[in-house]
């Protein structure tokens, strides 16, 4: 068991916002509501898996797609609440996708360097993603401006290579000299196995940056293996890799039929394959949590 709680930080435009809202309001379920939440949660069955191993786990819910600065402030409040509830001095954060960027901004810009023991990022676009550049150049920027009064989508503006490079340089000294342990986890998937709705993005990224998970290049997920401050202080950043192919949704415990090749379709039990794959993803989180306990 970790002496510090684990906080799960979700990415931009979380896809489970509607189901989680409905589950909170519904009083018609006859099964355990906690199981329903967990099986339909952004981090699918991750919290319950880690809790079963004895870890204290907190799930966050920050601004849906707003600027990273707004999301970082939301995350700070929720991390502080988790620390108050657990009585711990610091927390381990596991951030998926933009959740990793939210955490980095929170640590540097919200003065949380002494409240975070470690940050593990999974599928995070530390160096940006060429799909963000493509989207903004093909009407995305205009759409963000047009919808600003009804829906804040400013977070997508922070995912370009230019924006990430500027922050990486600005944050470099602080991240190299604080006491936070940083590590990254990256994965990639073949185009034909990527979840259908993000297959187009996979092609855009592959043409420009090579292997990716459907939304983020593998090189961007890996970030850097070393941070060096202005005073020469150096910090290693361990870089992990998924032990099997995984796209952006696979990384948080979700499996889909696109994982099966046509040649295997009729020779496999789909349900058995789904359970095996999702359990393997949960095991990655279990190993991360076990390793964090040693810090």
KEKE-3310 file (N, C-alpha, C; in steps of 0.2 Angstrom, whole numbers, plus 5000, padded with zeros to 4 digits):
npx = (5004:5002:5009:5005:4991:4983:4980:4969:4970:4960:4959:4957:4940:4932:4925:4915:4907:4893:4887:4892:4886:4872:4872:4874:4863:4852:4841:4837:4844:4847:4858:4875:4879:4892:4900:4894:4897:4911:4914:4909:4917:4929:4943:4943:4938:4949:4951:4945:4952:4965:4961:4958:4970:4974:4977:4974:4963:4959:4947:4946:4938:4939:4937:4929:4934:4942:4954:4971:4976:4965:4960:4971:4969:4957:4961:4971:4963:4955:4965:4970:4959:4958:4970:4967:4956:4963:4973:4986:5002:5007:5003:5002:5001:4992:4991:4982:4983:4979:4977:4990:4996:4989:4992:5006:5006:4999:5008:5019:5013:5004:5009:5011:5022:5027:5017:5015:5020:5024:5023:5015:5013:5002:5001:5002:5003:5016:5025:5016:5005:5003:4991:4983:4988:4984:4970:4967:4971:4962:4949:4946:4951:4943:4930:4932:4933:4920:4911:4914:4906:4897:4903:4918:4932:4945:4956:4961:4969:4981:4988:4996:5013:5020:5015:5017:5031:5035:5030:5037:5050:5048:5045:5055:5066:5060:5054:5065:5071:5062:5055:5047:5044:5045:5038:5036:5023:5021:5013:5009:4999:4994:4988:4976:4971:4967:4955:4940:4934:4945:4954:4957:4964:4975:4981:4985:4994:5004:5009:5016:5024:5026:5025:5010:4997:4984:4980:4991:5008:5021:5033:5030:5023:5033:5041:5054:5070:5077:5079:5085:5090:5092:5103:5111:5106:5101:5089:5083:5071:5061:5056:5043:5036:5021:5018:5012:5003:4993:4980:4974:4963:4963:4973:4967:4960:4950:4943:4940:4931:4939:4952:4953:4959:4954:4957:4957:4945:4934:4939:4941:4935:4926:4922:4930:4943:4941:4940:4953:4962:4958:4961:4974:4978:4974:4983:4995:4993:4992:5005:5012:5007:5012:5026:5026:5024:5036:5043)
npy = (4994:5011:5025:5037:5044:5040:5049:5050:5058:5064:5065:5078:5083:5072:5057:5050:5059:5061:5048:5046:5057:5054:5042:5047:5054:5045:5034:5021:5010:4993:4986:4987:5003:5008:4999:5001:5014:5013:5003:5010:5021:5034:5030:5015:5003:5005:5012:5003:4992:4996:5000:4987:4982:4988:5002:5020:5029:5042:5050:5062:5077:5088:5104:5102:5104:5116:5129:5124:5131:5133:5121:5116:5123:5118:5105:5106:5110:5099:5089:5094:5093:5079:5076:5082:5074:5061:5064:5064:5070:5072:5068:5055:5056:5050:5054:5054:5057:5074:5076:5073:5085:5094:5092:5094:5108:5112:5109:5117:5130:5132:5131:5118:5109:5104:5096:5086:5070:5061:5061:5052:5050:5045:5042:5056:5072:5078:5085:5090:5087:5083:5082:5091:5103:5101:5101:5114:5121:5118:5123:5122:5132:5143:5137:5135:5149:5153:5146:5150:5157:5148:5135:5131:5128:5130:5122:5114:5122:5122:5111:5111:5109:5120:5127:5118:5117:5130:5130:5119:5124:5135:5129:5121:5123:5123:5110:5102:5105:5103:5092:5082:5066:5062:5052:5044:5035:5027:5022:5013:5010:4999:5006:4999:4993:5003:5012:5015:5029:5037:5034:5041:5052:5045:5043:5055:5059:5049:5051:5062:5061:5048:5032:5031:5033:5035:5048:5054:5056:5044:5048:5060:5057:5051:5061:5067:5061:5066:5080:5096:5109:5127:5129:5118:5107:5091:5079:5063:5056:5042:5032:5023:5009:5003:4986:4979:4982:4997:5009:5026:5025:5012:5013:5017:5007:5003:4992:4988:4982:4984:4979:4966:4957:4953:4940:4933:4934:4925:4914:4917:4919:4933:4940:4934:4938:4952:4953:4948:4957:4970:4967:4965:4978:4984:4978:4984:4997:4992:4988:5000:5007:4999:5001:5014:5014:5011:5023)
npz = (5000:4996:5005:5001:4994:4978:4964:4950:4935:4922:4904:4891:4886:4891:4888:4895:4902:4901:4904:4917:4924:4922:4930:4942:4945:4943:4951:4949:4948:4951:4954:4962:4964:4964:4956:4944:4941:4940:4930:4919:4919:4914:4917:4916:4927:4934:4946:4956:4955:4959:4972:4977:4979:4990:4989:4992:4982:4972:4961:4948:4942:4931:4922:4906:4893:4893:4894:4898:4910:4917:4920:4927:4939:4943:4946:4956:4967:4968:4971:4983:4991:4991:4998:5010:5014:5015:5024:5021:5016:5004:4986:4974:4957:4943:4927:4912:4895:4892:4905:4911:4907:4913:4926:4926:4924:4935:4945:4943:4941:4950:4962:4968:4970:4982:4986:4978:4976:4965:4947:4935:4919:4905:4889:4886:4878:4878:4870:4861:4847:4830:4825:4832:4827:4813:4815:4820:4809:4800:4801:4815:4824:4821:4825:4838:4843:4839:4847:4859:4869:4873:4875:4881:4873:4874:4878:4868:4860:4867:4863:4853:4845:4846:4857:4867:4867:4872:4885:4890:4890:4899:4910:4913:4923:4935:4936:4935:4947:4958:4970:4964:4957:4941:4928:4912:4902:4887:4872:4856:4842:4828:4813:4807:4818:4827:4836:4828:4827:4829:4819:4807:4813:4817:4805:4800:4810:4809:4796:4798:4810:4813:4823:4833:4845:4840:4843:4849:4846:4848:4852:4858:4869:4876:4880:4888:4893:4903:4914:4915:4925:4926:4934:4932:4939:4938:4933:4931:4920:4920:4906:4901:4892:4885:4886:4876:4860:4860:4859:4861:4869:4874:4883:4895:4899:4890:4878:4861:4846:4835:4839:4835:4822:4806:4802:4814:4819:4819:4826:4839:4855:4858:4869:4879:4874:4875:4889:4893:4888:4893:4907:4906:4904:4916:4924:4921:4927:4940:4942:4941:4952:4963:4961:4964:4977:4983:4983)
capx = (5000:5006:5008:5002:4985:4984:4975:4969:4968:4958:4961:4952:4934:4931:4919:4910:4903:4886:4885:4893:4880:4866:4872:4874:4856:4847:4839:4833:4849:4847:4865:4879:4881:4899:4902:4891:4902:4918:4914:4908:4921:4934:4948:4938:4939:4956:4951:4943:4958:4970:4959:4958:4977:4975:4979:4969:4962:4954:4946:4945:4933:4940:4934:4929:4939:4944:4962:4975:4977:4958:4960:4976:4967:4952:4965:4974:4957:4954:4971:4970:4953:4961:4975:4963:4952:4967:4977:4993:5005:5008:5000:5004:4996:4993:4988:4981:4982:4979:4978:4997:4998:4985:4996:5012:5004:4997:5014:5023:5010:4999:5013:5010:5028:5028:5011:5015:5026:5026:5018:5016:5009:5001:4998:5002:5006:5021:5028:5011:5003:5002:4984:4980:4990:4980:4963:4966:4972:4956:4943:4946:4952:4936:4925:4933:4931:4913:4908:4917:4901:4893:4907:4925:4936:4952:4961:4963:4974:4987:4990:5001:5020:5023:5013:5020:5038:5035:5029:5042:5056:5047:5044:5061:5070:5056:5053:5072:5074:5058:5055:5042:5047:5042:5039:5031:5022:5019:5011:5007:4995:4994:4982:4970:4968:4965:4948:4938:4933:4952:4959:4959:4969:4981:4985:4988:5000:5008:5012:5021:5028:5027:5020:5006:4991:4978:4980:4997:5014:5024:5039:5028:5021:5039:5043:5061:5073:5082:5077:5091:5089:5097:5109:5114:5103:5098:5084:5081:5063:5060:5052:5041:5032:5016:5021:5009:5001:4988:4978:4973:4957:4966:4978:4963:4956:4944:4944:4935:4932:4945:4958:4953:4960:4948:4959:4956:4938:4930:4943:4942:4929:4926:4921:4936:4948:4940:4942:4960:4965:4957:4964:4981:4979:4974:4989:5000:4992:4994:5013:5014:5006:5017:5032:5026:5024:5043:5046)
capy = (5000:5018:5030:5043:5042:5040:5053:5049:5064:5062:5070:5083:5081:5065:5054:5047:5064:5060:5042:5048:5062:5050:5037:5051:5056:5039:5030:5015:5004:4988:4983:4991:5009:5009:4995:5004:5020:5010:5000:5015:5027:5036:5025:5009:4998:5006:5014:4998:4987:4998:4999:4980:4981:4992:5009:5025:5031:5047:5051:5069:5079:5095:5107:5097:5106:5123:5130:5120:5135:5132:5114:5115:5126:5113:5099:5108:5110:5092:5086:5097:5089:5072:5076:5083:5068:5056:5066:5063:5077:5072:5063:5052:5058:5047:5058:5052:5062:5081:5075:5074:5092:5098:5090:5098:5115:5113:5108:5123:5136:5132:5130:5111:5105:5101:5092:5080:5065:5059:5062:5047:5052:5040:5045:5063:5075:5083:5089:5092:5082:5086:5082:5098:5108:5100:5103:5121:5124:5116:5126:5121:5138:5147:5134:5137:5156:5154:5142:5152:5159:5142:5130:5133:5123:5132:5117:5111:5127:5121:5104:5111:5108:5127:5129:5114:5119:5136:5128:5115:5128:5139:5125:5116:5124:5121:5103:5099:5106:5101:5085:5078:5061:5062:5046:5043:5029:5028:5016:5015:5004:4999:5009:4995:4991:5009:5013:5018:5036:5041:5031:5047:5056:5041:5043:5062:5059:5044:5054:5067:5060:5041:5028:5035:5029:5037:5055:5057:5053:5040:5052:5066:5054:5049:5068:5067:5056:5070:5087:5100:5116:5133:5129:5112:5102:5086:5074:5058:5055:5036:5032:5016:5008:4998:4979:4977:4988:5000:5015:5031:5023:5006:5015:5018:5001:5001:4988:4988:4976:4985:4976:4960:4956:4949:4933:4930:4936:4919:4909:4919:4922:4941:4942:4932:4943:4959:4953:4947:4963:4975:4965:4966:4985:4986:4975:4990:5002:4989:4988:5007:5008:4995:5004:5021:5013:5011:5030)
capz = (5000:4996:5010:4998:4989:4971:4961:4943:4931:4916:4898:4888:4883:4893:4884:4900:4906:4901:4908:4924:4926:4923:4935:4949:4946:4943:4957:4947:4947:4957:4956:4966:4960:4963:4951:4938:4940:4939:4924:4914:4921:4910:4919:4917:4932:4937:4953:4960:4954:4964:4979:4980:4981:4996:4988:4992:4975:4971:4954:4947:4937:4930:4916:4901:4887:4894:4894:4903:4916:4921:4922:4932:4945:4946:4948:4962:4972:4970:4974:4990:4994:4992:5004:5017:5016:5017:5029:5018:5015:4996:4982:4968:4952:4937:4922:4905:4890:4894:4912:4912:4906:4919:4932:4926:4925:4942:4950:4942:4941:4956:4968:4971:4970:4988:4988:4974:4977:4959:4942:4930:4913:4901:4883:4887:4872:4881:4864:4856:4842:4824:4824:4834:4822:4808:4816:4820:4802:4795:4804:4822:4828:4820:4829:4846:4844:4838:4852:4866:4874:4875:4877:4881:4870:4873:4879:4862:4858:4871:4862:4847:4847:4848:4864:4872:4868:4876:4892:4892:4892:4904:4916:4914:4929:4941:4936:4936:4954:4963:4973:4961:4953:4935:4923:4907:4899:4880:4868:4849:4839:4821:4810:4806:4825:4831:4837:4822:4826:4829:4814:4803:4816:4817:4798:4800:4814:4806:4790:4800:4816:4814:4827:4838:4848:4837:4845:4852:4844:4854:4854:4862:4875:4880:4883:4889:4898:4908:4915:4917:4927:4924:4938:4931:4942:4933:4935:4926:4919:4917:4901:4901:4886:4886:4884:4870:4856:4863:4856:4866:4873:4877:4888:4901:4901:4886:4872:4856:4841:4831:4841:4832:4815:4802:4802:4820:4821:4820:4830:4846:4859:4858:4876:4882:4872:4879:4897:4894:4886:4899:4913:4905:4905:4923:4927:4921:4933:4947:4943:4942:4959:4967:4960:4968:4985:4985:4983)
cpx = (5004:5004:5005:4996:4987:4978:4975:4966:4966:4960:4955:4946:4932:4925:4914:4906:4896:4884:4886:4888:4874:4866:4871:4866:4851:4847:4836:4838:4848:4853:4869:4881:4888:4902:4900:4896:4909:4919:4912:4912:4927:4940:4944:4941:4946:4956:4950:4949:4963:4968:4959:4965:4979:4977:4973:4969:4957:4953:4944:4940:4934:4937:4935:4934:4942:4952:4965:4976:4970:4958:4965:4973:4961:4956:4968:4969:4956:4959:4971:4965:4955:4966:4972:4959:4957:4972:4985:4995:5006:5004:5004:4999:4998:4988:4988:4980:4983:4980:4985:4999:4995:4990:5003:5011:5003:5003:5018:5020:5006:5003:5012:5016:5029:5022:5011:5021:5029:5021:5020:5011:5009:4998:4998:5005:5011:5024:5023:5009:5001:4995:4980:4982:4985:4973:4962:4967:4966:4949:4942:4946:4945:4931:4926:4931:4923:4909:4910:4912:4897:4897:4914:4929:4943:4957:4964:4969:4981:4991:4995:5008:5023:5021:5016:5028:5039:5034:5035:5049:5054:5047:5051:5065:5066:5055:5060:5074:5069:5059:5051:5046:5042:5043:5034:5029:5019:5017:5009:5003:4995:4988:4976:4967:4966:4958:4945:4937:4940:4957:4961:4965:4976:4985:4988:4995:5006:5012:5018:5026:5029:5022:5017:5001:4984:4977:4986:5003:5018:5030:5036:5026:5027:5042:5051:5064:5077:5079:5083:5089:5094:5104:5113:5111:5100:5094:5082:5073:5063:5055:5050:5037:5027:5019:5018:5005:4994:4986:4976:4968:4959:4970:4974:4958:4950:4947:4939:4936:4937:4951:4959:4955:4955:4950:4957:4949:4934:4933:4944:4935:4930:4926:4928:4942:4947:4942:4950:4964:4964:4960:4972:4983:4979:4980:4995:4999:4994:5002:5015:5013:5010:5024:5032:5026:5031:5046:5046)
cpy = (5006:5022:5036:5041:5043:5044:5052:5055:5063:5067:5075:5080:5074:5063:5051:5052:5063:5054:5043:5052:5058:5046:5041:5053:5051:5036:5023:5009:4999:4985:4989:4997:5010:5005:4998:5010:5018:5007:5005:5022:5028:5031:5019:5004:4999:5007:5007:4993:4989:4998:4992:4978:4985:4999:5014:5028:5037:5049:5059:5071:5086:5098:5103:5098:5113:5123:5126:5124:5134:5125:5112:5118:5121:5107:5101:5108:5103:5088:5088:5094:5082:5071:5077:5077:5062:5057:5065:5070:5078:5067:5061:5054:5054:5051:5055:5057:5069:5081:5076:5081:5096:5098:5094:5105:5117:5113:5114:5129:5137:5131:5123:5107:5102:5097:5086:5076:5063:5061:5056:5049:5046:5043:5052:5067:5080:5088:5091:5086:5086:5086:5088:5103:5107:5102:5110:5124:5122:5117:5125:5128:5142:5144:5135:5144:5156:5151:5145:5154:5153:5136:5131:5127:5125:5128:5114:5116:5125:5114:5105:5111:5115:5129:5124:5115:5125:5134:5124:5119:5132:5135:5121:5117:5121:5114:5099:5100:5105:5094:5080:5073:5061:5055:5046:5036:5030:5021:5018:5009:5005:5002:5005:4993:4997:5010:5017:5026:5040:5038:5037:5051:5052:5042:5050:5062:5055:5047:5059:5066:5052:5038:5033:5030:5031:5045:5058:5053:5049:5044:5058:5063:5052:5055:5068:5062:5060:5078:5091:5107:5121:5132:5122:5106:5097:5081:5069:5057:5048:5036:5024:5015:5002:4991:4976:4983:4991:5007:5020:5029:5016:5008:5016:5013:4999:4997:4989:4983:4977:4982:4969:4960:4952:4941:4929:4930:4929:4913:4911:4920:4929:4943:4940:4936:4949:4958:4952:4953:4969:4973:4966:4974:4987:4983:4981:4995:4999:4989:4995:5009:5005:4999:5011:5020:5013:5018:5033)
cpz = (5000:5002:5008:4994:4982:4968:4953:4940:4924:4910:4896:4885:4885:4891:4889:4904:4906:4905:4916:4927:4927:4928:4942:4950:4946:4950:4955:4946:4953:4958:4960:4961:4959:4957:4944:4936:4937:4932:4918:4915:4915:4911:4921:4922:4935:4944:4958:4960:4959:4971:4982:4982:4987:4995:4989:4985:4975:4963:4953:4942:4935:4923:4910:4896:4888:4894:4900:4910:4920:4924:4927:4939:4948:4949:4955:4968:4974:4973:4982:4994:4996:4998:5010:5019:5018:5023:5027:5016:5007:4993:4976:4963:4946:4932:4915:4901:4893:4902:4915:4912:4911:4925:4932:4927:4932:4947:4949:4943:4947:4962:4972:4971:4976:4990:4983:4975:4970:4954:4937:4924:4908:4895:4882:4881:4875:4876:4859:4852:4836:4822:4826:4829:4815:4809:4817:4813:4798:4799:4812:4826:4827:4824:4836:4847:4844:4844:4859:4871:4876:4878:4876:4879:4870:4875:4873:4859:4861:4868:4855:4850:4849:4855:4869:4873:4872:4883:4894:4894:4898:4911:4918:4921:4935:4941:4937:4944:4959:4965:4970:4957:4947:4931:4918:4905:4892:4877:4861:4847:4831:4818:4810:4813:4829:4831:4831:4822:4827:4824:4809:4806:4816:4810:4798:4804:4811:4800:4792:4806:4818:4819:4832:4840:4845:4838:4847:4849:4850:4856:4859:4869:4879:4883:4883:4894:4904:4908:4918:4919:4925:4928:4937:4934:4937:4936:4930:4926:4916:4912:4900:4894:4888:4883:4878:4866:4860:4860:4862:4871:4877:4883:4895:4902:4896:4880:4867:4851:4836:4833:4838:4825:4812:4802:4808:4823:4823:4824:4837:4849:4860:4865:4880:4880:4875:4886:4898:4893:4891:4905:4912:4906:4912:4927:4927:4926:4940:4948:4944:4950:4964:4967:4964:4975:4987:4985:4990)
residu = (UNK:UNK:UNK:UNK:UNK:UNK:UNK:UNK:UNK:UNK:UNK:UNK:UNK:UNK:UNK:UNK:UNK:UNK:UNK:UNK:UNK:UNK:UNK:UNK:UNK:UNK:UNK:UNK:UNK:UNK:UNK:UNK:UNK:UNK:UNK:UNK:UNK:UNK:UNK:UNK:UNK:UNK:UNK:UNK:UNK:UNK:UNK:UNK:UNK:UNK:UNK:UNK:UNK:UNK:UNK:UNK:UNK:UNK:UNK:UNK:UNK:UNK:UNK:UNK:UNK:UNK:UNK:UNK:UNK:UNK:UNK:UNK:UNK:UNK:UNK:UNK:UNK:UNK:UNK:UNK:UNK:UNK:UNK:UNK:UNK:UNK:UNK:UNK:UNK:UNK:UNK:UNK:UNK:UNK:UNK:UNK:UNK:UNK:UNK:UNK:UNK:UNK:UNK:UNK:UNK:UNK:UNK:UNK:UNK:UNK:UNK:UNK:UNK:UNK:UNK:UNK:UNK:UNK:UNK:UNK:UNK:UNK:UNK:UNK:UNK:UNK:UNK:UNK:UNK:UNK:UNK:UNK:UNK:UNK:UNK:UNK:UNK:UNK:UNK:UNK:UNK:UNK:UNK:UNK:UNK:UNK:UNK:UNK:UNK:UNK:UNK:UNK:UNK:UNK:UNK:UNK:UNK:UNK:UNK:UNK:UNK:UNK:UNK:UNK:UNK:UNK:UNK:UNK:UNK:UNK:UNK:UNK:UNK:UNK:UNK:UNK:UNK:UNK:UNK:UNK:UNK:UNK:UNK:UNK:UNK:UNK:UNK:UNK:UNK:UNK:UNK:UNK:UNK:UNK:UNK:UNK:UNK:UNK:UNK:UNK:UNK:UNK:UNK:UNK:UNK:UNK:UNK:UNK:UNK:UNK:UNK:UNK:UNK:UNK:UNK:UNK:UNK:UNK:UNK:UNK:UNK:UNK:UNK:UNK:UNK:UNK:UNK:UNK:UNK:UNK:UNK:UNK:UNK:UNK:UNK:UNK:UNK:UNK:UNK:UNK:UNK:UNK:UNK:UNK:UNK:UNK:UNK:UNK:UNK:UNK:UNK:UNK:UNK:UNK:UNK:UNK:UNK:UNK:UNK:UNK:UNK:UNK:UNK:UNK:UNK:UNK:UNK:UNK:UNK:UNK:UNK:UNK:UNK:UNK:UNK:UNK:UNK:UNK:UNK:UNK:UNK:UNK:UNK:UNK:UNK:UNK:UNK:UNK:UNK:UNK:UNK:UNK:UNK:UNK:UNK)
# end
